Amino acid sequence: MANHQELTPTGKPLPGSPQWFQQVIAPKLGYSMLKDWQVELACTMFRKEDVVCIAPTGSGKSALLHIPLMAAKTANSCVLGMSVAPTKSLCDDQARAATDRGLKAVAVYSDSLRAAAAKGKDLMEEIRKDEWDLFIIPPELLHSDEINKFLHAQTPGSQSEVAQLDLVFIDECHLVREHGDDFRQAYSRIGQIRGRLDFRIPWVAVTATLPPGKITNDVLQSLGFEEGDYKMHRMRVDVPNIQYIPRFFEHSISTSTFFDISWVIPVVAGFLQSLVPLDWDDRDKIIMPFYSLLSDDYRRVYISAYRKGTTQVLVGTDTLTCGMDVADIEQVIILGVPPTPERLSQQIGRAGHNGKPAHAYVYAPQRVRIKEDDELTGSQKEANEAVYRSKMNVALLHWFNPSSERCPRSVFCGYYGDEFIPVDNCCIYHCPGDYDVCKIEIERWVDAFQKLSDSSKATQRPEAPLPSTEPSKQSTAELPLKEAIIGLTNDLPTKPESKSHRVIDKTIMYPAARWIISAWAERTWLSAREDNTLLPHSAFLAKFLQDRLCSRMHTVTSVEKLQELLPEWGYLPTHGQQLVDVCDKILTVFDTLWKERECKGNLKMAAQCKPSRGRIQRNE
């Protein structure tokens, strides 16, 4: 029950009281109820005190930006907050989230400033005039001329009429101690601006990954947080619904095969194959890139499409680690050893935001593995590997080498000062059977590629180099040819009467024929692969067989001729006649197109042959 001191004379909750935050502020932000720890920290910030929150991704840290701003706006009618986020995409993400909560928010960085200027707008001037409740910037912009002018007007005692800050919010504050990238170096200088601001402005620093002790103290000291002058809220960093699966590379990663993650590649490929029909004009939108050099407009489009489901796969850089918040990621696959346990936690923490079971696969090179005594040979390579491990972070080394005393989850719990609580599907050590399906699929891929390689070497013939399967510049103007071929082949009878065809023109006809054969193989394999559901269509008709077929397609007049050309093709008994029919259709269309060209050429030549002026020649 509310204390009488926390009520106004009219019986309403007193601004700044826990009841006020629950009954007044929560509905304004669209929350049915705030968490107790959120209310406690909100009350602290309302009293102009600093707050530090260390909590796992998806726990509700972002509300610590929205709640105090909405509270100040409700109590004072105007408010201005500044948030520092590590990437442009996260700036956009925060602006979108705050706008959805009823705050006027804008992301400010070089691209957005230029885009606004192109429309005749000055974002910094709008901020100075109090037209926004919140602006979000990357750390490198803190020392720009635009922000310097704004901060100068915030100096205590300044008579400027510029809108005054009410809150400074530092997201991913653990980056203060990481070095090497420009934006992390900029993070380390954030604390320098504290002395330029009114000491009554509360600062909020949040992260999902800071262990207790010296590391946390160093970060907070760098940001200007003084011991005893801030409230710390630390939650368990461990995310129980994510299963930790450290692995070591067992196959070469210097080629394009990546057998160690082959168990997931065909699943994605098979999904895309079934989802994207070959004749879709916009099939390339299903897969999109994502990296920091993209313009802000492109990144907004990509993330929006990903959230809506239009885009199913984002191929991105490490920007994704801090750059976006998607709730339903089920699997995270990390190749290589992150530099710190904090970075590993951040990367793993991209999964399972919706609370459903998720998996984190992390692959390390073999030199990270601690060998058993009976495996050691005393080689120089082993000595070099031992030196490498001695320089590793101890927590990371133990995380990749679990034992009965320490599984990956218990290593993380110990590092972050959390009590180890066993959970279902804890890790690869406690649930080793979960990875058996992956290992079986890896073996199938290795076996399939070995058979293809052996078959290719055994039957390879010395032939002239084949042309590229991509259309050349010369054929670019004839791109409608492919569509014409598809339309004509659909209308032809199953078995054309003519069995004599021209040799395929390698400049124009070959790329089109190669594309059609590949498309036929893909469609046929989707309906015929049965238990081989995870193998690509190259397992049905290998690429080197497709190349050979297209280069000598004019010789394929029967199944027998096809067998002579492709003796190693294992599906010839079941699909040979179908492939012969496809070849006949392609060649017949090519013949038709050539005849039309020749006819047009003859007509053009005839038109150019004009009789001599004033003279008529007669043959007697």
C-alpha positions in Angstrom: 0.0 0.0 0.0 1.3 3.5 -0.9 2.8 5.5 2.0 0.9 8.7 2.7 4.0 10.7 2.1 4.2 9.4 -1.5 0.8 10.8 -2.4 -0.2 14.3 -3.4 -3.0 16.2 -1.5 -5.4 15.0 -4.2 -4.4 11.4 -3.5 -2.3 10.9 -6.7 1.2 9.3 -6.5 3.9 11.7 -5.8 6.3 12.3 -8.8 9.4 10.3 -8.3 7.8 7.7 -6.1 7.6 4.0 -7.0 3.9 4.2 -7.3 4.2 7.1 -9.7 6.5 5.2 -12.0 4.2 2.2 -12.0 0.9 4.0 -12.4 1.8 7.0 -14.5 5.1 6.5 -16.4 4.7 2.8 -17.2 1.4 3.3 -19.2 2.9 6.3 -21.0 5.7 4.0 -22.3 3.4 1.2 -23.2 4.5 -1.1 -20.3 1.8 -3.0 -18.3 4.2 -3.1 -15.3 7.8 -2.1 -14.7 10.2 -4.6 -13.0 11.1 -3.9 -9.4 14.7 -3.2 -10.2 13.8 -0.8 -13.0 11.6 1.2 -10.6 14.4 1.2 -8.0 16.9 2.6 -10.5 14.4 5.0 -12.0 13.8 6.5 -8.5 17.6 6.9 -8.1 17.9 8.7 -11.5 15.0 11.0 -10.6 17.0 12.1 -7.6 19.9 13.0 -10.1 22.1 10.2 -9.0 24.3 8.0 -11.3 23.4 4.4 -12.1 25.4 1.4 -13.3 23.4 -1.6 -14.6 25.1 -4.9 -15.6 22.4 -7.3 -16.9 22.1 -9.8 -19.7 20.9 -8.9 -23.2 17.1 -8.8 -23.4 16.6 -8.3 -19.6 15.3 -4.7 -20.0 18.3 -2.4 -19.7 17.0 -0.2 -22.6 14.1 0.8 -20.4 16.6 2.7 -18.2 16.9 5.2 -21.1 13.2 5.6 -21.7 11.9 5.7 -18.1 13.9 8.7 -16.7 13.3 10.7 -19.9 9.6 10.1 -19.8 9.5 10.8 -16.1 11.3 14.2 -16.6 9.1 15.1 -19.5 6.0 14.3 -17.5 7.2 16.2 -14.4 8.8 19.2 -16.2 7.1 19.3 -19.7 10.5 19.2 -21.5 13.5 16.9 -21.4 16.7 16.2 -23.3 18.8 13.1 -23.1 22.0 12.1 -24.9 22.8 8.4 -25.5 26.2 7.1 -26.7 26.0 3.9 -28.7 28.9 2.0 -30.4 27.5 1.7 -34.0 25.4 3.7 -36.4 22.9 0.8 -36.6 22.5 0.7 -32.8 21.9 4.5 -32.8 19.1 3.9 -35.4 17.8 1.0 -33.3 17.7 3.1 -30.1 16.0 6.0 -31.9 13.3 3.7 -33.3 12.7 2.0 -29.9 12.4 5.4 -28.1 10.1 6.7 -30.8 7.9 3.7 -30.4 7.8 4.4 -26.6 6.4 8.0 -27.2 9.7 10.0 -27.1 10.9 12.3 -29.9 14.3 10.6 -30.7 16.8 11.1 -33.5 20.1 9.3 -34.4 22.9 11.8 -35.0 26.0 10.8 -37.0 27.8 11.9 -40.2 25.3 10.2 -42.6 22.2 11.4 -40.8 23.5 14.9 -40.6 24.3 15.0 -44.3 20.9 13.5 -45.1 19.1 16.1 -43.0 21.2 18.9 -44.6 20.2 17.7 -48.0 16.6 18.3 -46.9 17.4 21.8 -45.6 17.4 20.7 -41.9 20.0 21.2 -39.2 19.7 18.4 -36.7 22.0 20.0 -34.1 20.2 23.3 -34.3 16.9 21.4 -33.7 18.5 19.8 -30.7 19.7 23.1 -29.4 16.1 24.5 -29.8 14.7 21.7 -27.7 12.8 20.0 -30.6 13.9 16.5 -29.5 13.6 14.5 -26.3 16.6 12.3 -27.1 19.5 12.2 -29.5 21.8 9.2 -29.9 25.4 9.5 -31.2 28.4 7.2 -31.8 31.4 8.0 -29.5 33.6 9.4 -32.2 31.1 12.2 -32.7 31.6 13.4 -29.1 34.7 15.4 -30.1 33.3 16.8 -33.3 32.8 20.5 -33.8 29.0 20.2 -33.7 28.9 18.4 -30.4 31.7 20.6 -28.9 29.6 23.7 -29.6 26.6 22.0 -27.9 28.6 20.8 -24.9 30.2 24.3 -24.5 26.7 25.7 -24.0 26.1 23.1 -21.2 29.0 24.3 -19.1 27.8 25.3 -15.6 27.2 29.0 -15.4 26.7 29.4 -19.1 24.1 32.0 -20.0 23.2 30.2 -23.2 19.6 29.5 -24.0 20.5 26.2 -25.6 18.4 23.2 -24.4 20.0 21.7 -21.3 20.8 18.0 -20.9 18.9 16.0 -18.3 20.5 12.6 -18.8 23.7 11.0 -20.3 23.3 7.3 -21.2 26.3 5.1 -22.1 25.4 1.9 -23.8 27.8 -1.1 -24.1 30.1 0.6 -21.6 32.4 -2.4 -21.4 33.9 -1.2 -24.7 35.8 1.5 -22.7 38.5 -1.1 -21.9 38.8 -2.6 -25.4 41.2 -1.2 -27.8 42.2 -1.5 -31.5 39.2 -0.1 -33.3 38.5 3.7 -33.7 35.1 3.7 -32.0 36.5 1.8 -28.9 39.3 4.3 -28.6 36.6 7.0 -28.8 34.7 5.1 -26.0 37.8 5.5 -23.7 37.5 9.3 -24.0 33.8 9.5 -23.1 34.7 10.4 -19.5 36.5 13.5 -20.6 33.3 15.3 -21.2 31.9 14.8 -17.7 33.8 17.8 -16.4 32.1 20.0 -19.0 28.6 19.2 -17.8 26.6 20.1 -14.8 27.4 17.7 -12.0 23.6 17.3 -11.3 23.1 15.5 -14.6 22.7 11.8 -13.9 24.9 9.4 -15.9 23.7 5.9 -16.7 26.1 3.1 -17.9 24.8 -0.2 -19.0 26.3 -3.4 -20.3 25.7 -7.2 -20.4 29.4 -8.1 -19.8 31.5 -6.7 -17.0 33.0 -9.0 -14.3 33.3 -7.7 -10.8 36.6 -6.4 -9.5 39.3 -4.5 -11.2 37.8 -4.6 -14.7 34.6 -3.0 -13.6 36.4 -0.4 -11.5 38.6 0.6 -14.3 35.7 1.1 -16.7 33.7 3.1 -14.2 36.7 5.2 -13.3 37.3 6.0 -16.9 33.7 7.2 -17.3 34.0 9.4 -14.2 31.9 7.3 -11.8 33.2 7.8 -8.3 33.0 5.1 -5.6 30.0 5.8 -3.3 28.3 8.2 -5.7 26.5 5.8 -7.9 24.0 2.9 -7.5 25.2 -0.5 -8.9 22.7 -3.1 -10.1 24.3 -6.4 -11.1 22.2 -9.3 -12.5 23.3 -12.8 -13.5 25.1 -12.5 -16.8 24.5 -16.2 -17.6 21.6 -16.7 -20.1 20.1 -20.1 -19.1 18.2 -20.8 -22.4 21.5 -20.7 -24.5 23.4 -23.9 -24.8 27.2 -23.4 -25.0 28.9 -25.5 -27.6 32.7 -24.9 -27.9 34.3 -26.9 -30.8 37.7 -27.2 -32.5 38.2 -27.0 -36.2 38.8 -30.5 -37.5 39.1 -29.6 -41.2 41.0 -27.0 -43.2 39.5 -23.5 -43.2 41.8 -22.3 -46.0 39.5 -23.6 -48.7 35.9 -22.7 -49.6 34.4 -25.9 -48.2 34.2 -25.2 -44.4 33.3 -28.7 -43.6 33.1 -28.0 -39.8 30.0 -25.8 -40.3 28.6 -27.8 -43.3 25.9 -29.1 -41.1 24.2 -25.7 -41.1 25.1 -24.4 -44.6 22.9 -26.9 -46.5 20.0 -26.3 -44.1 20.0 -22.7 -44.9 20.6 -23.4 -48.6 17.8 -25.9 -48.7 15.5 -23.4 -47.0 16.4 -20.7 -49.5 15.9 -23.1 -52.4 12.4 -24.0 -51.3 11.6 -20.4 -50.5 12.9 -18.6 -53.5 11.5 -19.7 -56.9 14.0 -19.4 -59.8 11.7 -17.1 -61.8 11.3 -14.5 -59.1 12.7 -11.1 -60.1 13.5 -10.0 -56.6 14.9 -13.3 -55.3 18.2 -11.4 -54.4 16.3 -9.6 -51.6 16.1 -12.7 -49.5 19.8 -12.4 -48.7 21.3 -9.0 -47.9 24.7 -7.7 -46.6 25.1 -5.8 -43.4 28.3 -3.9 -42.5 29.3 -0.5 -41.1 30.2 1.1 -44.4 26.6 0.9 -45.7 24.7 4.2 -45.7 22.2 4.7 -43.0 19.3 4.4 -45.5 20.5 1.0 -46.6 21.0 -0.2 -43.1 17.5 0.9 -42.1 16.1 -0.9 -45.1 18.0 -4.1 -44.4 17.2 -4.3 -40.7 13.5 -3.5 -41.4 13.3 -6.2 -44.0 15.0 -8.6 -41.6 12.5 -7.9 -38.8 9.6 -8.2 -41.2 10.8 -11.5 -42.6 11.3 -10.2 -46.2 15.0 -10.8 -45.7 15.8 -14.2 -44.2 19.6 -14.1 -44.1 21.9 -11.2 -43.2 25.6 -11.6 -44.2 27.4 -9.2 -42.0 30.5 -8.2 -40.1 31.0 -7.9 -36.4 28.8 -4.9 -36.5 26.0 -7.3 -35.9 27.4 -8.1 -32.4 26.5 -4.6 -31.1 24.5 -3.4 -34.1 21.0 -4.8 -33.8 18.4 -6.4 -31.5 16.4 -9.3 -33.0 14.5 -11.4 -30.6 14.1 -14.8 -32.4 17.7 -15.7 -33.4 18.0 -19.4 -32.6 21.6 -20.2 -33.4 24.8 -18.2 -33.3 28.0 -19.6 -35.0 31.3 -17.9 -34.2 34.5 -18.8 -36.0 37.7 -18.0 -34.1 38.6 -17.0 -30.5 37.3 -13.6 -29.4 39.9 -11.4 -27.7 38.0 -11.3 -24.3 35.4 -13.2 -22.4 33.2 -10.1 -22.6 33.3 -10.1 -26.4 32.4 -13.8 -26.4 29.5 -13.1 -24.1 28.3 -10.3 -26.4 28.5 -12.5 -29.5 26.8 -15.4 -27.8 24.1 -13.1 -26.3 22.7 -12.4 -29.8 20.7 -15.6 -29.5 17.6 -16.4 -27.5 16.2 -13.0 -26.7 12.7 -14.4 -26.8 13.5 -16.9 -24.0 13.2 -19.9 -26.2 16.0 -22.6 -26.4 19.0 -21.3 -28.4 22.5 -22.6 -29.3 25.9 -20.9 -29.5 28.5 -22.8 -31.5 32.1 -21.3 -31.1 34.9 -22.8 -33.2 38.5 -22.4 -32.2 41.7 -23.5 -34.0 43.4 -26.8 -32.9 46.2 -24.9 -31.1 43.7 -23.9 -28.4 43.0 -27.5 -27.5 44.8 -28.9 -24.4 45.9 -32.4 -25.4 46.0 -35.4 -23.1 49.4 -36.6 -22.0 49.2 -39.7 -24.2 48.6 -37.5 -27.3 51.8 -35.5 -26.8 54.8 -36.2 -29.1 57.2 -33.5 -28.0 57.2 -31.7 -31.4 58.1 -28.1 -32.0 54.5 -27.5 -33.2 53.2 -28.6 -29.8 55.7 -26.3 -28.1 54.5 -23.3 -30.2 50.9 -24.2 -29.4 51.7 -24.3 -25.7 53.2 -20.8 -25.9 50.1 -19.6 -27.7 47.8 -21.0 -24.9 49.9 -19.4 -22.2 49.1 -16.0 -23.6 45.4 -16.6 -23.8 42.9 -15.3 -21.3 42.5 -18.1 -18.7 38.7 -18.0 -18.7 38.6 -18.4 -22.5 41.1 -21.2 -22.4 39.0 -23.1 -19.8 35.8 -22.3 -21.7 37.1 -24.1 -24.8 38.6 -27.0 -22.7 35.8 -28.2 -20.4 36.3 -30.8 -17.7 34.3 -32.4 -15.0 35.4 -29.6 -12.6 34.5 -26.8 -15.0 32.0 -26.8 -17.9 31.7 -23.8 -20.2 28.8 -22.4 -18.3 30.5 -22.7 -14.9 33.6 -20.9 -16.4 31.4 -18.0 -17.4 29.6 -18.0 -14.1 32.9 -17.9 -12.2 34.3 -15.1 -14.4 31.2 -12.9 -13.8 30.8 -13.7 -10.2 27.6 -15.6 -10.6 26.7 -18.8 -8.8 26.7 -21.8 -11.1 23.2 -23.2 -11.4 22.9 -26.3 -13.7 20.3 -26.0 -16.4 18.8 -28.3 -19.0 20.8 -28.4 -22.2 23.6 -26.7 -20.3 26.6 -27.2 -22.7 28.4 -29.6 -24.9 30.0 -31.3 -21.9 26.8 -32.1 -20.2 24.8 -32.8 -23.3 27.3 -34.2 -25.8 24.6 -36.1 -27.8 23.2 -32.9 -29.2 26.1 -32.5 -31.5 26.0 -36.0 -32.9 23.6 -35.0 -35.7 26.0 -32.2 -36.7 29.0 -34.6 -36.8 27.0 -37.1 -39.0 26.2 -34.4 -41.5 29.8 -33.2 -41.6 30.9 -36.8 -42.4 28.3 -37.0 -45.2 29.6 -33.8 -46.7 33.2 -34.8 -46.5 32.3 -38.2 -48.1 30.2 -36.5 -50.9 32.9 -34.1 -51.8 35.5 -36.8 -51.8 33.5 -38.9 -54.2 32.9 -35.9 -56.5 36.6 -35.0 -56.4 37.7 -38.6 -57.1 35.2 -38.9 -60.0 36.3 -35.6 -61.5 40.0 -36.6 -61.4 39.3 -40.1 -62.8 37.3 -38.9 -65.8 38.8 -35.5 -66.5 39.7 -35.1 -70.2 42.2 -32.7 -71.7 39.9 -30.2 -73.3 40.2 -26.5 -74.2 39.3 -24.2 -71.3 35.6 -23.7 -71.0 34.2 -20.1 -71.1 32.9 -18.5 -67.9 29.3 -19.4 -67.0 28.6 -15.7 -66.3 27.4 -13.7 -69.3 30.2 -11.6 -70.8 30.0 -8.0 -71.7 29.4 -9.0 -75.3 26.3 -10.9 -74.4 24.9 -8.4 -71.9 22.8 -6.7 -74.6 21.2 -10.1 -75.3 20.0 -10.9 -71.8 16.4 -11.4 -73.1 17.8 -14.5 -74.8 17.5 -16.4 -71.5 13.9 -15.5 -71.1 13.2 -16.3 -74.8 14.8 -19.8 -74.3 12.7 -20.5 -71.2 9.5 -19.5 -73.0 10.3 -21.5 -76.1 11.4 -24.6 -74.3 8.2 -24.7 -72.3 6.2 -24.8 -75.6 8.2 -27.4 -77.4 7.1 -31.1 -77.6 8.9 -33.5 -75.3 10.9 -35.1 -78.2 11.7 -32.8 -81.1 11.7 -34.5 -84.5 15.2 -33.2 -85.4 18.2 -34.9 -83.9 20.9 -32.8 -85.6 21.9 -29.6 -84.0 24.4 -26.8 -84.3 27.5 -26.6 -82.0 26.7 -24.2 -79.2 28.0 -20.7 -79.6 30.4 -20.2 -76.6 30.0 -16.4 -76.3 26.2 -16.1 -76.1 24.5 -19.6 -76.1 26.8 -21.4 -73.7 26.1 -19.2 -70.6 22.4 -19.5 -71.2 22.5 -23.3 -71.7 24.7 -23.6 -68.5 22.1 -21.5 -66.5 19.2 -23.7 -67.8 21.0 -27.0 -67.0 21.8 -25.7 -63.5 18.3 -24.6 -62.9 16.9 -28.0 -64.2 19.3 -29.9 -61.8 18.2 -27.7 -58.9 14.5 -28.2 -59.5 14.9 -31.9 -60.2 17.0 -32.4 -57.1 14.5 -30.7 -54.8 11.8 -33.2 -55.8 14.1 -36.3 -55.9 16.6 -36.0 -53.2 14.5 -37.9 -50.5 16.8 -38.8 -47.6 19.6 -36.7 -48.9 17.7 -33.6 -47.8 20.8 -31.7 -46.8 23.0 -32.1 -49.9 23.0 -29.4 -52.6 22.0 -30.1 -56.2 25.7 -30.4 -57.1 25.5 -33.8 -55.5 22.9 -34.7 -58.2 24.7 -33.3 -61.2 28.2 -32.0 -60.4 29.3 -28.7 -61.8 32.2 -30.2 -63.8 29.6 -32.6 -65.4 27.4 -29.6 -66.2 30.4 -27.8 -67.8 31.2 -30.9 -69.9 27.6 -31.4 -71.0 27.2 -27.8 -72.1 30.4 -27.7 -74.0 29.5 -30.8 -76.1 25.7 -30.7 -75.9 25.3 -31.0 -79.7 26.5 -34.6 -79.5 23.7 -35.6 -77.0 21.1 -37.2 -79.4 20.2 -40.2 -77.2 20.6 -41.6 -73.7 23.4 -43.8 -75.1 25.3 -40.7 -76.3 24.7 -39.0 -72.9 26.2 -42.0 -71.2 29.3 -41.8 -73.5 29.7 -38.1 -72.5 28.9 -38.5 -68.8 29.8 -42.1 -67.9 30.3 -41.3 -64.2 26.8 -39.7 -63.7 25.1 -41.9 -61.1 21.6 -40.7 -61.8 21.7 -41.5 -65.6 19.4 -44.6 -65.3 16.6 -42.6 -63.6 17.0 -39.2 -65.1 19.0 -39.7 -68.3 16.1 -39.5 -70.7 14.7 -36.4 -69.0 18.1 -34.7 -69.4 18.3 -35.7 -73.0 14.9 -34.1 -73.6 16.0 -30.9 -71.9 19.1 -30.8 -74.1 17.0 -31.4 -77.2 14.8 -28.5 -76.3 17.7 -26.1 -75.6 19.4 -27.0 -78.9 16.2 -26.8 -80.9 15.6 -23.3 -79.6 19.2 -22.3 -80.4 18.7 -23.6 -83.9 15.6 -21.5 -84.3 17.3 -18.4 -83.0 20.2 -18.9 -85.3 17.9 -19.3 -88.3 16.1 -16.1 -87.3 19.4 -14.2 -87.1 20.6 -15.5 -90.4 17.3 -14.5 -92.0 17.5 -11.0 -90.6 21.1 -10.8 -91.7 20.2 -11.8 -95.3 17.3 -9.2 -95.4 19.6 -6.5 -94.2 22.2 -7.4 -96.8 19.6 -7.4 -99.6 18.4 -4.0 -98.5 21.9 -2.6 -98.7 22.4 -3.9 -102.3 20.8 -1.0 -104.3 20.9 -0.9 -108.3 23.2 1.6 -109.9 21.5 4.9 -110.7 20.2 5.3 -114.4 21.0 1.8 -115.5 19.0 -1.3 -115.8 20.7 -4.6 -116.6 18.8 -7.3 -118.4 19.8 -10.9 -119.0 18.8 -11.8 -122.6 
